Amino acid sequence: MSEGKATKTKQLSHITKIDIQQLILRGRVFLALIIVITVFALLSPGFLNIANLIIMSKHVAIFAILGIGMTFVILSAGIDLSVGSIVGLSAMIAGGLINEGIQLPQFGVIIYPNAWMVIIITLLVGILMGAINGIVITRFKVAPFIATLGMLYIARGFAGLRNNGYTFSNIIGKAEFGNTGFDKLGASTFLGLDYSIWIMLVFGLVAYFVTTRLPFGRHVYALGGNRRAAALSGVRTNRTVTIVYMISGLCSAMVGLIIASQLVAAHPATGDSFELTAIAAVVLGGTSLMGGRGSIGGTIIGAFVIGVLSDGLVILGFSTFLQKIIKGIVIVGAVVIDQIQIGMQERIALQRQELK
């Protein structure tokens, strides 16, 4: 009897140790952020000055917003490779609307939308592109990887066609057309912070509320956990998947608007390879590529890790090639750690079942 108790106590002690290890793994992205900031602060004394932190936050905001949309997609066990191309298309649409307006040759008029209308139209285009992704995936049963890979080329092609491959420069509008003010989106501040940072915070808070408080958020998690079980429990899977990709398209369009406004120019290649950085931020943040597990907060912290790492390497003078190698190692490491965490969870579940 005493031997049985001793064995049980030993097993419980072992499970407790694994629980502690698992807790550390769950907080790995936050620990990684602290380590990265500490290392660069020691190597570069001016790294943590206010001006540099604000610049880094502007860079992070772009990847965080993109990552938020990608988080919804990956939570549902999907993938979206088209986000970078939608960023480029959105930038070109905004640039064209400001510089060329909406031309109606049959009526002999050109309509110049104001800055707010330019933003709304561009966001609607992003949502439309996402909806097309969702419909192709749900209605025509095309794998998300293939559907969004196709959209990657389609959106990038349209971005190039929009101005025959040329850049829309000086997209500030003209007072006589009533379409000035677009550049304020990327240049203006509120309470000392750039608009892009506030947009990131708003998107993050709304996404957190949706994923943790609304039925739709629970449906997304259920979909990623077990699509068949979610459908049997009443989740409208096709509609949920389509909305998820629409959210991703919205976030991509917002990033395109921010970049075009910051540069006061729109180029067809804007957003090239951004989909990889967005996926990296999501994975670093602890979201499982298998779906059903992850958080918006983790993605935002993951975006900060990537942003701080990128800017820190630039400040220290690392070559772009070496930067890519380091980022690749970090991403692979994050996936390996995620698999270790899954293995630990399975072992704990088995050991607790044996104790019952």
Phi, psi and omega in degrees: 000315181293326178295322179296319179294319179297319179296317180296319179297319179296319179295319179296320178298320179295318179296321179299317178299317179295322178300318179295317178299320180293323178298319178295319179296321180295327179265018186297323183293323178292319177297320179298319179297316179298317181296314181299314180297317181298314181299312182290329177294324179286323182280334180227103185304329182270009186296324186263018177287156188302316182299317181292322179295321179293318178298316179297321180295326176296319178293317181297321183305319181299312182285330179292316179297316178296320180293328179299313177297319180294329179298315177303317182295311183290325176301329180273011181070031177246189176207147179229103180271358186266357188299320180296320179290324177293327174301311180296317179297318180297318178298317180292323178296315179298315179298318180294320180297323181283313185278326185245342181071191176258109185272128178239080185299330180294336177254355179069031181229158174233124180261126177254103179294148175287174186302319181295320179292324177300315180297313182296314180299316181296318178297322178295323177296318177299316178298319179298316179298319177295320179298320178298317176304311182298318181293317179299320182289316187274316185279323184255005174056037177272137179301138181308321180300314182288316182300314183282334174295318176298317179294329176304312181288321182296310182296319180294323178295315177297324178298320178290321180291334186305324178220035179054036177084358181268162180275141167273110183259160175052051183275070179250353180078178180229139183300323182292339178264352179068027183238030177277167174107350182297326182295341180294333180302322182260348186245337186277160180231159174223122184056036177085356180247142179296153179303324182299324179292319177295321178297318177301315180296317180295313179300318181295316181294317179296315180296320178297317179297317181297316185284337185250342187239337185259150177304324180303318179299317178296325178294321180296314178297317180298321180298317179288328180289312180197101185297320181297313180295322179297318179296319180292334180273003174105001179287130178279088191299315182298317180294319180298315179298316180298317179296321179302315180287331174294321177297318178298318177297320178299312180297321179296316180296322179297318178296319177300318178297316182297314182295315179299321180290319180295320181274347187053035180199156178230126181238143182301334183271003179303135178086009181300126179069010179296332181299326180291320179292321179297315178297320179298317179298319181294315182293316178299328180284359175097005177282131182284135177292345177277349179090165174084353182215127179155181182207156177292318180301318178298320179297317180297318177295321176300321177295323177294320178300313181295316181296314180295318179298315181297309182293322180296319179294324177294315181299322181279357175084020177290143178291157181298329180292317179291325177301318180295321179297315181296317178298318179299317179297318180298317182294313179298319178300321180296319179292320178299315179296322178298320179292324176297318179298317179299317178299319178297317180299319180294319180294319179297316180299319180293316182293322178291328178291324179291330181285340182287000000 
